[in-house]
Structures are given as C-alpha cells and as structure tokens.
Amino acid sequence: MSGFSTARQKMVDGQVRTSDVTDARIIDAMLAVPREAFVPDSKRALAYLDLDLDVSEGGVVKRYLIKPAVMAKMLQAADISSTDRVLVVGCATGYAAAVVARFAGEVFATEGEPALADRAKAALAELGVANVTVGAAPAAKGDAADAPFDVIVLNGATEILPHELYEQLREGGRLVGVFALSQPQRAAIVTRAHGDCGHRPLFDAAAPVLPGLERLPAFVF
C-alpha cells in the first residue's frame, strides 16, 4: 500500500468513521478518491490531515477543501441517492464533487475563482470522473441554468441565508452546509417543501466562509 493509500485509510478510520459516519457509500468513495490529486504539489503531504486545507496557492481569495469529517457528515445527512442531481457550491479544486460523483446520478459544481474551476476540471478529467460538470460562478448564484437540484452541498460556510440557492432546490430537495449565522457555527440541512424551506441544525462545525456568502458589514453611526 502506497503512502497516500495508507494516509487515506487512516483518514477514513480515524476521522470519518469516528464521527459516526456509517454510510458505506460515503466511506467507499472517500477510500477511492485520491485527495492528494486535488491539492497543490507543495501541500500533498497535508492532504489527509484533519484541517481545512488551503488550495488557493497564494491567490487573493483563499479557497479550501473543508475537513474530511465535516464533509462526510454533511453528505450522510443529505441522504443522496443514485438518481439525484447534486450541486456542489464552492467546489475549489473539485474534491467534494469527485466524492459525491461516486454515488450520485449527476453532479454540477461551481467555483467563483475561474483558475480553480479549471484546475477542478483538469483533476476530474485526469481521474476519469465523467458525471461532473464544473462551471465558474459566484457561490451565492449557484447554477440556475441547470436547476432544480435534489441536493445542494456547500463546500464551506455561509454567514447569510442563501435564498437564491434555496430557489434552485426541487420539491423535497435538501441543502447542507455550515451556517455561521451565530456562534457556535453549526452544520445544518435545509429542506424545501410546499415552496418553503425548513432549517434543521445537524452538529457543531466550523468551516471557512465561501466568498460571496459573507455577512455584509453593519452600518455604524
């Protein structure tokens, strides 16, 4: 077993399974997808650590792959089926999209930094992932052209209620992400039913805020 394969197994055993992730599809996907393929060469040694990994390579806007356990727990809560159309928002270099693609029907991914979106496309193509479409778009805008979606996954946190994304859920659709509306931050699931969206907290979690989903600064007199 190679060094990265060993690290991948340790990540799943030590971070994912111990976080009450029991969905075999998610575990198998995270064992199969090489996370190191989605990080800069200079940071490959960090690929499987329990941290939000900066993959922006000195860019003006920092972009991250969120912690493996946080991502896995959110995906488990989303209860993605093999026929679901899934949107990954703020996909960075495409790791979360590659994992979801192992057990979803069709995956769309957006990234606000065009250079990173191109890197995501290249990494996914190199691994032969054929059911993911990547586009450059601001996080708050989602992908209205391909909506509606059964599931929307935020690869990061939001400090606002992303109403434009809610509108891209089909009836019964779910959005999962980390909501930094107050402290502590919490992962939550939003479900669309009868035209309204219900919000349910899942677990305490922290993640970097996605660009475009920041809270607007309050005006001070």
Secondary structure, DSSP 8 states (H G I E B T S, - for coil): --HHHHHHHHHIIIIIGGGT---HHHHHHHHHS-GGGGS-GGGGGGTTSSS-EE-STT-SS--EE--HHHHHHHHHHHT--TT-EEEEES-TTSHHHHHHHTTSSEEEEEESSHHHHHHHHHHHHHTT--SEEEEE--GGG--GGG--EEEEEEEEEESS--HHHHTTEEEEEEEEEEE-SSSS-EEEEEEEETTEEEEEEEEE----B-TT-S-------
